[in-house]
Amino acid sequence: MTDRTDPHERAEPPPSPAVPAGGAPDGGEIAEAAGSAAPGQSSTSLWRDVWVQFREHKGAVIGLAFLIFITLFVIAGPWIWQVDPADLDIRNKDVRPIYTWLWDREADVMWSRPLGTDNLGRDILANLMQGGRVSMAVGWVAMLLALILGTLIGVLAGYFRALDGLLMRFTDLMLALPLLPLLLVMMLLFRDQLRAAFGPEQGIFVLIVTAIGITSWMHTARIVRGDILALKEREYVLAARSIGTPSRRMITRHLLPNVLSPIMVSATLGLATAIITESALSFLGLGFPSDYPTWGKILFDSVERMERFPERVIWPGLCISLTVLAVNYIGDGLRDALDPRIRGR
Amino acid sequence: MLAYTIRRLVLAIPTLIFIAFVIFMLLELAPGDPMANMPLSIPPEVREQMRQALGLGQPWYIRFGLWLYQFFVVEPQYWIDAAFGTNFADGAQRIISFQSRSPVFEIIAERVPQTLWVVGMSYIVGVIIALPIGIAGAYWQYSWFDQLGTFISMVGFSVPTFFTGVLLIVIFAVNLGWFPSIYNTTLVVEDWESFLAQLRQMAMPVFVLALYNAAQISRYMRASMLDNLGQDYVRTARAKGMNERIVVLKHVLRNSMIPVITVIALGVPQVFGGAIITEQVFKVNGLGQLLIIAIQGSDIPMVLTLTFIFAVLIVAFNLIADILYGVFDPRIRYD
């Protein structure tokens, strides 16, 4: 796997998806290459080959398993663990997690509160589930938004020569902006307006998702543009054009399917960054309101008391870190699986 | 190369002015009122006069032009005056913070040493750790060392710095008591004792940031080494009986360093931005903390100036990276 940096692809985040110089080949070539490498399989489809190669990457499989687990944990968890995360049980505040009992028999533990409660008596397990729902939702939606924006701008810049210069200058400009300070400023600026428009929770959700989305589409746009530029020179595009395919059909039918793999790889990176950015904003105190938990918010609220209750920072921190780690490993595996130079070797 | 550099420098000016404009307009939309913290007993007309005194009465384009003039003309004059004892500035109005009523650049100058010490040191440490790990990982690809290095670098950039920081505080400051959890800025290094104290308080923030930087750089280093190790010139060098050490450390390393050096240059401004969180965790009162306080207090000149300085750093280091690329790689010609 090569992470290449050339002056045209600078300011790339480290797990940069290496784009094959010739762009993604079309489906026929892939099926041929993989078919010759795996004789005996009568019918191979592209996605089946990708899946076979993906399974080779141990880290990616574990990552996928963990991502499925944590998704189920946050979605299905509240149906099984039916404790209201916002329920204030002030008599049972500051309960330690159940495992503390193993080394400290004096500790205040309860079987009904397996991970303990916080300083207001709210159940930590239920809060982790509820917070996870928000964190994951923010991550997915922000990533999708960035992906749609990036793909749109990349395709327009790559396909229409007239737009190329303008759009790419704009992308360069966005890349030169100091993003974290601007995100902080945006959070502060539009907080009240959006709260008034959508209600306190939805307003902040819309704000965070939009802010992250419009500050993280640039890498996708560059990668997509590069691939489209390469694909445009292929014979099959010429053939399609010669039978009079209109631009819209050309993009949706012939170009987009072939840039799907770099888009998918940058999707995993986008998901990881979006989750981290949301929790960083919450950690700096500029995220969701305090009665609305997310993993970053729970971590931030617990920092003051981490000397006496370290578990309250460790659990949400572990949730964020492991989820991001899993997503990054999936991205790694996906990149290998979608790269025809590696697949079937 | 010179022509290219000059062209890029000239192009950077409209870019920077546009960035300043974007930041300014964003802040212009801010509902936050710098007068919000004043006592409510102040009568409205006095309040209005105070707003005028802050320069808020004028239309936005005059304030924007004034800020540009102050940033690019007045402030450099003050620096020259301070350096050579001249009197170019002649008491001209500087950029003044709303919160402290003192010049923005004086406050920034007070904060820069802490940020440079912690962030700069962590970047250097990160690079020093990353290069050998990347080199060895590529040379012994898929060995246990490479597996470990890849895993650690994956962890290093997956785990957010605020969690690593908090985790280190829980382990080393709370449970073991080796390092202080709060960075004490008033500490003056004058003897061996205070030097050790300084080292101890820098250890954790530097480690957190260094791990994060090393994770990114070592991946690049490894990938770049792997690219070069398979090249024909390496086989030629070995075929003529050259010492393996010289092949790897001289031929391959020097070629692999080309992209890595640009990556290192590009990372510098991002380190300043990313350090905002680490500074907040360890309570280092550097630039990042200054920015957070300024944002919360609607201190528009401070936020504008700081954010713009970050933008200048990004543009400058992008340019430096491109020039370095051309300097180190003779195949790249910009002209």
Interface residues (C-beta under 8 A of the other chain):
Chain A: M1 T2 D3 R4 T5 D6 P7 R10 A11 P13 P14 P15 G59 D172 L173 L175 A176 L177 P178 L179 L180 P181 L182 L184 V185 M186 L188 L189 F190 D192 Q193 A272 I276 S279 A280 F283 L284 L286 G296 L299 V303 M306 E307 P310 V313 I314 G317 I320 S321 V324 L325 N328 Y329 D332
Chain B: T15 F18 I19 V22 I23 L26 L27 L29 A30 P31 G32 M154 V155 F157 S158 V159 P160 F162 F163 V166 L167 I169 V170 V174 A215 Q216 I217 R219 Y220 A223 S224 L226 D227 P259 T262 V263 L266 P269 G273 G274 I276 I277 Q280 L291 I292 I295 Q296 V303 L306 T307 F310 A311 I314 V315 N318 A321 D322 Y325 I332
